[in-house]
Amino acid sequence: MLNLSNVLTGAYPERTFWLNLLGGVSFNRSNCQPYGLKNSWGVSGGLQANVRISRGLSFVIEPRVDIYNKHFIQQNGHFKPYNVMPSLLTGFVYTYHDRYAIERRANGDRGTKKVSISIAGGLASTSTKMKQSDYWMPTARLSYTQWLRSANGLRFSLDGTMRRYTAEGRYAKAVADFDWLADLTAMNYGTENRAWLSLRSVVGFAIGADYGAHKAYFAPDVHAGGQARIRLSSTTGLFVEPTMAYELSDRFKGKNWGRVTPRVLVGIDYVLNREKHTSELNETPEQKNVVDVSGGMGFYSGNFGKVSGTKKLTYNVRAGYGRWLNGVHGVYGSVNETFLKRDTEHTNHITTVAADYMMNIRNAITGEQNDDRLFQLTGLAGVQMGISSGEGRKTKVVPGVNVALQAGWRLSRHFEIYAEPSAVVHGKGIEDSNSPAHGELKFSIGTKFHF
């Protein structure tokens, strides 16, 4: 896009009318029966006339011409060598001016890094079957966002979607999302703005797996969308986030549906490291090393339907070592042993070696060091390698993921006791079945030694 008015008459940001020259290329994917999916390339050009309504808002009229090569669209049952499509678009454009950020940089103020956590739920579908309620899929997401000192953030999410049972069977998908967020309102009004409504753009990708028709596939996607956040308090916000994803799973190879997935989520987010943030959190605590042991009981999906009564219970023990990198973030490694019954006679084992990210949630929420307080709250999330073994069974080694939340009581500078609910997902192959994964839910009691 080239601003012809600025090129011909010089830059003047307050002009009432200006003209932009447009040009570009496109890649297109269309479904043309009976030929199926076809790819095509295109070039475009046009003009965009802008009429200023206010400082940031303008009305635009855009005549343009798009030219596509063969396979874009069929006419009278066959494809032409090229296709020409003129069009006229009208609409509104809002321009964000980062004037506050420029002033802060000039004054040496780089802002404050922030962290937010959010939980959201909503509905997803496929673009070609949105009118069929059987293809509406409940979806849920848990997210952690590291906001940079500007108005941009990196978001990591765990995301799950499941479709109700249909003639094609049940479909489910679990992924990890990696997104780049840009707070457009903060760009205009500053990162410490108190505006009741914030508009954000979202772009990213996901990696994970889907399962349906008794088969599992690697299921990455790319997606983009927006988020409107209503400020409820200085730390809490309610948001609506519509996005559109393009599925890259081989499940939809050769099909004319399923690739494009729109969805809408509604959620709550909570901002950490706000005005109370202190430099203490950038330093490692006095007792930065921790060792712990724990034991407890739980349930395992791999044996739940094979045994009855108390034999459904699993028993687990764990030993681990962690190290705090600063007042909020740390790393943790552990070895865990789970004892379970797959039948009435034999006890089997699942041994896991895990590498986790460790977060002091209380410090993150309060923005201050709280190592001397009685109540502590710690979160763990990471990856693991599991070894399944037992009498009459072939030893299997499979990867997995785990999450845990520890509620602790600091009895002294060095000793802490804690209660921990946790969840583990083992990859395909941990059992002799077609299921893509098996899970454990556990509750443990443990003790820590800080030094």
C-alpha positions in Angstrom: 0.0 0.0 0.0 1.5 3.4 -1.1 0.1 6.7 0.1 0.0 8.7 -3.2 -1.0 11.9 -1.4 2.1 11.9 0.7 4.3 11.0 -2.2 3.0 13.8 -4.4 2.4 16.6 -1.9 4.5 15.6 1.1 3.7 14.0 4.5 0.8 15.7 6.3 -0.8 13.4 9.0 -3.8 15.7 9.6 -5.1 15.9 5.9 -8.8 15.4 5.4 -8.6 13.3 2.2 -5.9 11.1 0.9 -5.4 8.4 -1.7 -3.6 5.0 -1.4 -2.4 2.8 -4.2 -2.9 -0.9 -3.6 -1.1 -4.0 -5.0 -0.4 -7.5 -4.0 -0.5 -11.3 -4.6 -2.7 -14.0 -3.2 -2.9 -17.8 -2.8 -6.4 -19.3 -3.1 -7.9 -22.7 -2.3 -11.4 -23.4 -3.7 -13.7 -26.4 -4.0 -15.1 -26.9 -7.5 -17.3 -29.9 -8.1 -16.7 -32.4 -9.6 -13.0 -31.5 -9.7 -12.5 -31.2 -5.9 -10.0 -28.9 -4.2 -8.0 -26.6 -6.4 -5.2 -24.2 -5.8 -4.7 -20.9 -7.6 -2.6 -17.8 -7.5 -3.7 -14.2 -8.1 -2.5 -10.6 -8.4 -4.5 -7.5 -7.4 -4.4 -3.8 -7.8 -6.6 -0.8 -6.9 -7.1 2.5 -5.3 -8.3 3.4 -1.8 -9.9 6.8 -1.2 -9.9 7.9 2.5 -12.1 10.6 4.0 -11.2 11.5 7.6 -14.1 11.5 10.1 -12.1 11.9 13.3 -8.4 11.7 14.4 -8.4 7.9 14.1 -11.5 7.0 12.0 -11.9 7.4 8.2 -14.4 6.3 5.6 -12.9 4.4 2.6 -14.0 3.6 -0.9 -11.9 1.0 -2.6 -12.3 0.0 -6.3 -10.0 -2.9 -7.2 -9.3 -5.7 -9.8 -8.2 -9.2 -8.9 -6.8 -11.5 -11.6 -6.5 -15.3 -10.9 -4.9 -18.0 -12.9 -6.6 -21.3 -13.9 -8.5 -23.4 -11.3 -9.9 -20.4 -9.4 -13.5 -20.9 -10.6 -15.1 -22.9 -13.3 -17.5 -21.4 -15.8 -19.9 -23.4 -17.9 -18.3 -26.7 -16.7 -14.7 -25.8 -17.5 -11.8 -23.6 -16.3 -10.6 -20.5 -18.2 -6.9 -19.8 -18.4 -7.4 -16.8 -16.1 -10.2 -15.0 -14.3 -10.7 -11.3 -13.9 -12.9 -10.0 -10.9 -13.5 -6.3 -10.5 -15.0 -5.2 -7.2 -15.9 -2.1 -5.2 -15.5 -2.1 -1.4 -16.6 0.5 1.2 -16.0 0.6 4.9 -14.3 2.2 7.8 -10.6 2.2 8.9 -9.5 3.0 12.4 -5.8 4.0 12.7 -4.0 3.6 16.1 -1.4 6.3 16.9 1.3 5.2 19.3 1.9 8.7 20.5 2.0 7.8 24.2 4.6 5.1 23.6 6.8 7.6 21.8 6.5 10.0 24.7 7.4 7.3 27.2 10.4 6.1 25.3 11.6 9.7 25.1 11.4 10.0 28.9 13.2 6.7 29.4 10.0 4.9 30.7 9.8 1.4 29.3 6.7 0.4 31.2 6.2 -2.7 33.4 6.2 -6.3 32.3 2.9 -8.0 33.2 1.6 -11.5 33.3 -2.0 -12.6 32.9 -3.8 -15.9 33.2 -7.2 -16.7 31.7 -9.8 -19.4 31.4 -12.3 -19.4 28.5 -14.9 -21.6 27.0 -17.1 -21.4 23.9 -18.1 -23.2 20.6 -16.3 -24.2 17.5 -17.6 -25.6 14.2 -16.5 -26.1 10.6 -17.3 -23.3 8.1 -19.2 -25.6 5.7 -21.4 -27.3 8.4 -22.3 -24.4 10.7 -26.0 -25.0 10.1 -25.8 -28.5 11.5 -25.9 -28.5 15.3 -24.2 -31.9 15.4 -21.0 -30.2 14.3 -21.0 -27.5 17.0 -18.2 -28.5 19.4 -17.7 -27.2 23.0 -14.2 -26.0 23.5 -12.2 -24.8 26.6 -8.9 -23.1 27.0 -6.4 -22.3 29.8 -3.9 -19.6 29.0 -0.7 -17.9 30.3 0.3 -14.6 28.7 3.6 -12.8 29.2 3.0 -9.1 28.3 6.1 -7.3 27.2 6.8 -3.7 28.2 5.1 -2.5 25.0 1.6 -3.4 24.1 2.5 -6.8 22.8 2.3 -10.2 24.4 3.2 -13.9 24.0 0.4 -16.3 25.0 0.7 -20.1 25.7 -2.5 -22.1 26.0 -3.8 -25.6 26.5 -6.9 -26.1 24.4 -9.4 -28.9 24.1 -12.4 -29.4 21.8 -14.9 -32.3 21.6 -17.8 -33.0 19.3 -20.8 -35.0 20.4 -21.2 -38.5 19.0 -22.5 -38.6 15.4 -22.7 -41.2 12.6 -19.0 -40.5 12.0 -18.2 -41.2 15.6 -16.9 -38.9 18.2 -14.2 -36.3 17.4 -11.8 -34.7 19.9 -8.8 -32.4 19.6 -6.2 -31.3 22.2 -3.5 -28.8 21.3 -1.0 -26.3 22.7 -1.4 -22.8 21.3 1.3 -20.2 20.7 0.0 -16.7 20.0 1.2 -13.2 19.5 -1.2 -10.6 21.0 -1.2 -6.9 20.1 -3.2 -4.5 22.3 -4.4 -2.0 19.8 -6.0 0.2 22.4 -2.8 0.3 24.5 -0.9 1.4 21.4 -3.2 4.4 21.2 -3.7 5.3 24.9 -0.7 3.8 26.6 0.0 0.5 28.4 -1.3 1.9 31.7 -4.6 3.0 30.1 -7.8 2.8 32.1 -10.1 2.5 29.1 -13.1 0.2 29.8 -12.8 -1.5 26.4 -9.6 -2.9 24.8 -9.3 -4.3 21.3 -6.5 -6.8 20.6 -5.4 -8.8 17.5 -4.4 -12.4 17.8 -2.3 -14.5 15.4 -0.6 -17.8 16.1 -0.3 -21.5 15.5 -1.1 -24.7 17.4 0.4 -28.2 17.7 -1.4 -31.3 19.0 -3.5 -34.3 18.1 -7.0 -35.1 17.1 -8.9 -38.4 17.4 -11.9 -39.7 15.5 -13.1 -42.8 13.7 -10.7 -44.8 15.9 -7.7 -43.0 14.4 -5.4 -40.3 15.8 -3.6 -37.7 13.7 -1.0 -35.0 14.3 -3.2 -31.9 14.1 -1.4 -28.5 13.8 -3.2 -25.4 12.7 -2.7 -21.7 12.0 -5.2 -19.2 13.2 -6.0 -15.5 13.6 -8.7 -13.3 15.1 -9.4 -10.6 17.6 -10.3 -10.0 21.2 -12.5 -7.4 22.8 -11.8 -7.1 26.6 -14.1 -5.3 29.0 -12.2 -4.0 32.1 -14.0 -5.1 35.3 -11.3 -4.0 37.7 -7.6 -3.1 37.8 -6.8 -6.8 37.6 -9.7 -8.6 36.0 -11.3 -8.5 32.6 -14.1 -10.2 30.6 -13.3 -10.9 27.0 -14.9 -12.2 23.8 -12.5 -13.8 21.3 -13.6 -14.8 17.8 -10.9 -16.6 15.7 -10.6 -18.5 12.5 -8.3 -21.5 12.2 -7.0 -23.5 9.2 -6.6 -27.2 10.1 -3.5 -28.9 8.7 -4.3 -32.4 10.0 -4.2 -35.2 7.4 -7.7 -36.2 8.6 -9.2 -33.7 6.2 -6.9 -34.6 3.2 -9.0 -34.8 0.1 -12.2 -33.6 1.8 -14.1 -30.5 1.0 -15.0 -29.7 4.6 -13.3 -29.5 8.0 -10.2 -27.4 7.2 -11.6 -24.0 8.1 -12.8 -23.8 11.7 -14.4 -20.7 13.1 -14.9 -20.4 16.9 -15.9 -17.9 19.6 -14.6 -18.0 23.2 -15.8 -16.1 26.2 -13.5 -15.9 29.2 -12.1 -14.1 32.3 -8.5 -13.0 32.6 -6.5 -12.0 35.7 -3.5 -9.6 35.5 -0.5 -10.4 37.7 2.7 -8.3 38.4 0.7 -5.0 38.4 1.6 -1.8 40.3 2.8 -3.8 43.3 5.6 -5.4 41.3 9.0 -5.0 43.1 12.5 -5.7 42.0 12.7 -8.4 44.7 11.0 -10.8 42.3 13.8 -10.4 39.8 16.2 -11.9 42.4 16.5 -15.5 43.5 15.1 -16.2 47.0 17.5 -16.9 49.8 16.5 -20.6 49.7 16.5 -21.2 46.0 16.9 -25.0 46.0 14.1 -27.4 47.0 13.9 -31.2 47.3 10.6 -32.9 48.0 9.0 -36.3 48.5 5.3 -37.2 48.2 2.9 -40.0 48.1 -0.8 -40.4 47.3 -3.6 -42.2 45.4 -5.5 -41.7 42.2 -7.2 -43.2 39.2 -5.9 -44.3 35.8 -8.0 -44.6 32.7 -6.1 -47.6 31.4 -7.3 -49.9 34.2 -10.5 -48.2 35.3 -12.8 -50.5 33.3 -10.9 -53.7 33.9 -11.0 -54.0 37.7 -13.6 -53.1 40.3 -13.8 -51.6 43.8 -10.7 -50.4 45.5 -8.6 -52.1 42.8 -9.4 -49.1 40.6 -7.2 -47.0 42.9 -3.6 -46.4 42.0 -0.8 -45.6 44.4 2.1 -43.2 43.6 5.3 -41.9 45.2 7.5 -39.2 43.9 10.9 -37.6 44.6 12.0 -34.3 43.0 14.4 -31.4 42.9 13.7 -27.8 42.0 15.6 -24.6 41.6 14.1 -21.1 41.6 15.5 -18.8 38.9 13.9 -15.7 40.5 10.9 -14.9 42.7 8.3 -16.3 40.3 9.9 -18.8 37.8 11.8 -22.0 38.4 12.6 -25.4 37.0 11.8 -28.8 38.5 12.7 -32.4 37.8 11.2 -35.6 39.3 10.9 -39.3 39.2 7.4 -40.8 39.9 6.3 -44.4 40.4 2.6 -45.4 40.0 1.4 -48.8 41.2 -1.8 -50.2 39.6 -3.9 -53.3 39.0 -4.7 -54.3 35.5 -6.3 -57.6 36.8 -7.0 -59.1 40.2 -3.6 -60.9 40.4 -0.8 -58.7 39.2 0.5 -55.2 40.1 2.0 -53.2 37.3 4.1 -50.1 37.3 4.3 -46.8 35.4 7.7 -45.0 36.0 8.0 -41.5 34.8 10.8 -39.0 34.6 9.5 -35.4 34.3 11.0 -32.0 33.5 8.7 -29.1 34.6 8.3 -25.4 34.7 7.7 -24.2 38.2 5.8 -21.0 39.2 5.3 -19.4 42.5 1.7 -18.4 42.0 1.4 -16.4 45.2 4.4 -14.2 44.5 3.1 -13.7 40.9 -0.3 -12.6 42.2 0.9 -10.3 45.0 3.9 -9.0 43.2 6.1 -9.4 46.3 8.3 -12.1 47.9 6.2 -14.2 50.3 8.6 -16.9 51.3 8.1 -16.1 54.9 4.3 -16.4 54.8 2.5 -19.5 56.1 0.5 -20.3 52.9 2.2 -21.0 49.6 0.8 -21.8 46.2 3.0 -23.4 43.5 2.1 -24.5 40.0 3.9 -27.2 37.9 3.6 -28.0 34.2 5.9 -30.0 31.9 6.7 -33.0 29.8 7.7 -36.5 30.8 8.8 -39.9 29.6 6.8 -42.9 31.0 7.9 -46.5 31.2 5.0 -49.0 31.6 6.0 -52.5 32.8 4.6 -55.5 34.7 4.5 -59.2 34.9 3.4 -60.7 31.5 3.6 -57.3 29.8 6.0 -55.9 27.2 7.8 -52.8 28.5 6.6 -49.7 26.7 8.2 -46.2 26.7 5.9 -43.3 25.8 6.0 -39.5 26.2 3.4 -37.5 28.1 2.5 -34.2 29.8 1.6 -33.3 33.3 0.2 -30.4 35.4 0.0 -29.9 39.2 -1.0 -27.4 41.8 0.6 -27.4 45.2 -1.1 -25.7 48.2 1.7 -25.6 50.9 2.1 -24.6 54.5 5.6 -23.2 55.3 6.3 -24.4 58.8 9.8 -22.8 58.9 12.4 -21.3 56.7 13.4 -24.7 55.5 10.3 -27.0 55.9 7.0 -27.0 54.1 4.2 -29.6 53.8 1.7 -29.5 50.9 -1.3 -31.1 49.2 -1.2 -31.6 45.5 -3.9 -32.4 42.9 -2.4 -33.3 39.6 -3.2 -34.7 36.1 -1.0 -36.7 33.7 -1.7 -37.6 30.1 0.3 -40.5 28.6 0.7 -40.8 24.9 -0.6 -43.5 22.6 1.0 -46.9 23.2 0.9 -46.9 27.0 -1.9 -49.6 26.7 -2.8 -52.2 24.2 -5.7 -50.3 22.8 -6.6 -47.9 20.0 -7.0 -44.9 22.3 -4.7 -42.0 21.4 -3.9 -41.3 25.1 -4.6 -42.4 28.7 -4.7 -40.2 31.8 -4.1 -40.2 35.5 -5.8 -38.1 38.2 -3.8 -38.1 41.4 -3.9 -36.5 44.9 -0.7 -36.5 47.0 0.6 -35.3 50.3 4.3 -34.3 50.5 7.0 -32.3 52.2 9.6 -30.0 50.9 13.1 -29.0 52.2 14.3 -25.5 51.1 18.0 -24.7 51.2 
